[in-house]
Each structure stands twice: as C-alpha cells, then as structure tokens.
C-alpha cells in the first residue's frame, strides 16, 4: 500500500443525523399522484410554520421575562414542549388574552398527530378523499399558525402601547 489506509465501514450509530428532518422530507413517486404529493408538502410546510411561530412566541416571552435564548436553542424541543413553555411564560406574565391562547395551545397539542396523517394515508387508493383530508389538515394547521401569530403581534402592540403611555409619550 502506498501510504493509504483501507477504509473501514462506519458504524451507523456514529453517523450524525440532522435534527430538523421536516425540511428534508420530499415525496417519492410524486408523478403518480401529484395532487397528493402537493397536499403532503402543504401539511409538512404548515406544521413547520406552526412550530416556528410557536418557537418565536416563546422566545419573545422569554425575552420579556429576561431569560432569552436563541432560536437555534429551540430546535431540539418538540412542539409539545414549546407549547408547555408558552403556557408557563404567558401565565407568569399575566398574558391579557390567556383564554384565547389556551384554546390555541389545546388545539395545537394534536398538531403532530395531524401532521402524521401523511404517513397513515395510502397513496394510489383511487379516491381523492385522502388528498382532500390532507388539504383539510394543512388548512387547519395554517389557521392555527395564524392564531398564534395574531396573539403574538397583538401582545407586542399592546405592550408597546402601554410602554409609550406609561412614559408619557403621546400615543
């Protein structure tokens, strides 16, 4: 051998895995049923957007409480963990629309199971009901995401208004 070592097979456990797999999901055989493939993408994207919105909401409340961390620090947390953190921070801060936030949190607790419908559905079943169900799930996740974004934005605006009013700046 001329100074080269023979390559040894790597132990599968030593191969690093990406933690954010939802970004890497691509549908196979999308040509067979392009409508279903698009519906699957919509569900995955809607779930990813929902999770990101909840993570940003949590980080904003953490910042208000004085213990902010980076967005990257939330990547290993499940949506359920993020929702629990959101609830804890909102309660501690006396969130003004806590009832509405709690309704959104309860609805979001089933989002991971809803997202997993993409794996329970059977491609090529001959009926469009599978695609319609997936589209319905995607729209539900998008509405839920919009609820969290709306509550977060409202909180920011309310806080800004209170801060300006308390400092004597005309509003």
Secondary structure, DSSP 8 states (H G I E B T S, - for coil): --S--------GGGS---S-GGGG---SSTTT-HHHHHHHHHHHHHHHHHHHHHHHHHHHHHHHHT----GGGGTTS-HHHHHHHHHHHHHHHT-TTHHHHHHHHHHHTTHHHHHTHHHHS-TT-S-THHHHHHHHHHHHHHHHHHHHHHHHHHHHHHHHHHHHHHTT---
